[in-house]
Amino acid sequence: MSLRLLDLCCGQGGASRGYVDAGFEVVGVDLNPQPRYPFTFIQANALDVLQNRAFVAGFDAIHASFPCQAFLTGTLAPARDVPDLITPGRPLLDATGLPWVMEDVMPAPLDPARSIVLCGEMFALRTIRHRRFEPAPGLPLTAPRHVLPHRRRTAHSRRRELWAAGYHASFTGDIGTYAGPEGMGIDWMTGNGLSEAIPPAYTRCVGTQLLEHLTRSEVAA
């Protein structure tokens, strides 16, 4: 029987796909409808779900990709206020007693001492897309070797033209779907879905380690 993982703020399912590939049964939660989400989906507020102890007790682990917009500046900053859910979310995750992982953009207030950083080039993808992953206390995570400088330049404009010329792409805005499979390992999302997603390879890496941790803990118990 597969261990169950709750994916909060799941979007169209990039993180969920990686955890499924690692061996978990995944249920996604998002405040907005997600008709392209490929697994079991619940439309709900993530913080409310974390406070539903009876519901959360049915899972073995939690992943949270709380909205990143609160931490973005410049041209990527949103036109409307987006709340910081990391600050109230971390103690709620701790209170569940389950192992958890939070993922967000590099400027987000995740603990750098415990976090790892993943990059698309670690997984032979045509994007950089650095993302930080903070695990619960006592859950060790390691990242593949990060080779610098990056192998290819990244197109932030004229992306379709430069993609065809061999550049990486930055997955921001409505990039369209032409770069999804090779750039992100995703072939089911809209362009806007891709812009908010993380490559499944990231959470396959994290999920494999999480599954090993849970298996060791079960054996020890």
C-alpha positions in Angstrom: 0.0 0.0 0.0 1.4 3.4 -1.0 2.1 6.1 1.6 -0.1 9.1 1.3 1.1 12.7 0.7 -0.9 15.9 1.0 0.2 18.5 -1.6 -0.9 22.0 -0.5 -1.3 24.8 -3.1 -0.9 22.1 -5.7 -1.7 24.2 -8.8 -1.8 22.0 -11.9 0.3 19.3 -10.3 4.0 19.6 -11.1 5.1 18.8 -7.5 2.4 16.1 -7.2 3.6 14.3 -10.3 7.1 14.0 -8.9 5.9 12.6 -5.6 3.7 10.0 -7.4 6.8 9.1 -9.5 8.7 8.6 -6.2 6.0 6.2 -4.9 3.4 8.2 -3.0 -0.3 8.4 -3.4 -1.0 12.1 -3.6 -4.0 14.3 -2.8 -3.8 17.9 -4.0 -5.4 21.0 -2.3 -5.7 24.4 -3.9 -7.8 27.5 -3.3 -8.7 27.7 -7.0 -10.3 25.0 -9.3 -7.6 23.0 -11.1 -9.3 21.0 -13.9 -5.9 19.9 -15.3 -4.7 18.5 -12.0 -4.1 14.7 -12.7 -4.8 13.2 -9.3 -7.3 13.4 -6.5 -8.1 17.1 -5.9 -9.8 19.1 -3.1 -10.6 22.8 -3.5 -9.9 24.4 -0.1 -7.8 26.9 1.8 -4.5 25.3 2.7 -4.2 26.8 6.2 -7.8 25.6 7.0 -6.9 22.1 5.8 -3.8 22.0 8.1 -6.0 22.8 11.1 -8.3 19.9 10.3 -6.5 17.3 12.4 -8.8 14.5 11.6 -8.3 15.0 7.9 -4.5 15.4 8.1 -4.2 12.3 10.2 -5.0 10.3 7.1 -1.7 11.2 5.5 1.9 10.2 6.0 3.6 13.4 4.8 2.9 16.9 3.6 4.3 19.1 0.8 3.5 22.9 0.7 4.2 25.3 -2.2 2.7 28.3 -0.6 2.2 31.3 -3.0 5.5 32.9 -4.0 4.1 36.2 -5.1 4.5 37.9 -1.7 8.3 37.5 -2.1 8.8 38.7 -5.7 10.0 42.1 -6.7 10.4 44.1 -9.9 8.6 43.0 -13.0 7.6 39.7 -11.4 5.8 41.3 -8.5 2.0 40.8 -8.6 -0.4 43.6 -9.3 -2.4 42.7 -6.2 -1.5 41.8 -2.7 -0.8 38.2 -2.1 -0.4 37.0 1.5 2.6 35.4 3.1 1.4 31.9 4.0 4.9 30.6 5.0 5.0 32.4 8.3 1.6 31.1 9.6 2.0 27.8 7.7 5.2 26.6 9.3 3.9 26.2 12.9 0.7 24.6 11.5 2.9 22.1 9.6 4.9 21.4 12.8 1.7 20.9 14.7 0.6 18.0 12.5 3.4 15.9 13.7 4.1 14.7 10.2 7.2 15.1 8.1 6.8 18.0 5.7 8.6 19.9 3.0 8.0 23.5 2.0 9.1 24.7 -1.5 9.3 28.3 -2.7 11.3 30.8 -4.7 14.8 31.8 -3.6 13.8 35.1 -1.8 11.1 33.4 0.3 11.8 33.2 4.0 12.7 29.5 4.1 15.4 28.4 6.6 18.7 28.4 4.6 20.4 26.2 7.2 18.0 23.3 6.6 17.1 23.9 3.0 18.4 22.6 -0.3 18.3 24.3 -3.7 17.3 22.5 -6.8 18.0 23.6 -10.4 16.7 22.3 -13.7 20.2 21.6 -15.0 20.6 19.0 -12.2 18.0 17.0 -14.0 18.9 17.7 -17.7 16.0 20.1 -18.1 16.2 23.3 -20.3 15.5 25.7 -17.5 17.3 27.0 -14.4 14.3 27.6 -12.1 16.1 27.6 -8.8 13.8 26.6 -6.0 14.4 26.2 -2.3 13.1 23.2 -0.3 12.9 23.4 3.5 12.3 20.1 5.3 10.8 19.6 8.7 13.3 19.4 11.6 14.9 15.9 11.6 14.2 15.3 7.9 17.5 15.4 6.1 17.5 16.3 2.4 20.4 16.4 -0.1 20.6 17.9 -3.5 22.5 16.6 -6.6 25.7 18.4 -7.5 25.1 21.9 -8.8 27.5 22.5 -11.7 28.3 26.2 -12.3 28.4 28.1 -14.5 25.1 27.0 -16.0 25.5 25.2 -19.4 23.2 27.4 -21.5 21.9 31.0 -21.5 18.3 31.6 -20.6 15.8 33.5 -22.8 13.6 36.0 -20.9 12.2 37.6 -24.1 11.9 36.3 -27.6 11.6 33.0 -25.9 10.1 30.9 -28.7 12.8 32.1 -31.2 15.7 31.6 -28.7 14.3 28.3 -27.5 14.5 27.0 -31.1 18.1 28.4 -31.2 19.1 26.2 -28.2 18.6 28.5 -25.2 16.9 27.6 -21.9 13.6 29.3 -21.2 12.4 31.2 -18.2 8.9 29.9 -17.3 7.2 33.2 -16.3 3.9 34.6 -17.5 1.9 32.7 -20.1 4.9 31.1 -21.8 2.8 28.7 -23.9 3.2 25.0 -24.0 5.9 24.5 -26.6 8.7 24.3 -24.0 6.9 22.4 -21.3 8.0 18.8 -22.0 11.7 19.5 -22.5 12.0 22.5 -20.2 10.0 21.3 -17.2 9.1 17.6 -17.9 5.4 18.6 -18.1 3.1 18.0 -21.0 -0.4 18.5 -19.5 -0.4 22.1 -18.3 -1.4 25.4 -19.7 1.2 28.1 -20.2 0.1 29.9 -17.1 0.1 26.6 -15.2 3.7 26.0 -16.3 4.7 29.5 -15.0 3.6 28.5 -11.5 4.8 25.0 -11.5 8.0 23.2 -10.5 9.5 20.4 -12.5 8.3 16.9 -11.3 12.0 15.9 -11.3 12.5 18.1 -8.2 9.9 16.4 -6.1 10.8 13.0 -7.4 14.3 13.7 -5.9 12.8 15.0 -2.7 10.1 12.4 -2.5 12.5 9.5 -2.9 14.4 10.8 0.2 11.2 11.4 2.1 10.0 7.9 1.3 13.3 6.4 2.5 13.0 8.4 5.8 9.5 7.2 6.4 10.4 3.6 5.7 13.4 3.8 8.1 11.2 5.4 10.8 8.6 2.6 10.4 11.3 -0.1 10.6 12.8 1.6 13.7 9.3 1.8 15.4 
